[in-house]
Amino acid sequence: MTIEHLISLDEKDLQILSILQKNSRLSSRQIAKIVGLSPATVQARMRRLEEAKIIRRYTIEIDFDKLGYTLPVLIDVRVSEGRLFEVEEEIAKNPNVVAVYDVTGEFDVTVLAKFRSRKELDKFVKELQKMKYVERTYTRLILNIIVERNGLELASIKKRDK
């Protein structure tokens, strides 16, 4: 995305996004009351944010630990023969995979995945290592998650810096 395609957000847009991130089940009327706008204005702003793909979907936050997924890992993957996208697409199909990132440096891909047991993790890593075009993997167990941000904080910082 080029700088010309960036959407300018004002303080009310950021407030609406913040509210939706905390509770995407709130109605336009409830949000309007909180931000001090009319429900129609809130609906129009939300529609503009959806059309601009800033709001991509309305969802929930799941506590994976409470579902037994207590082994979060980062797995770096080195891919050979220019088959990066093919390998990434295959990795992304696994239901334990939370995110797949193109990265720079010694490895080509970083995978964030969550598992219920060491046995599940072991099976996944061994399958990953057997994949065609995967040269090497490097697995790191995440011991504690100190903070996971959703990015809205960055939008607020950028707005304040202007």
Secondary structure, 3 states (H helix, E strand, C coil): CCHHHCCCCCHHHHHHHHHHHHCCCCCHHHHHHHHCCCHHHHHHHHHHHHHCCCCCCCCCCCCHHHHCCCEEEEEEEEECCCCHHHHHHHHHCCCCEEEEEECCCCCCEEEEEEECCHHHHHHHHHHHHHCCCEEEEEEEECCCCCCCCCCHHHHHHHHHHC
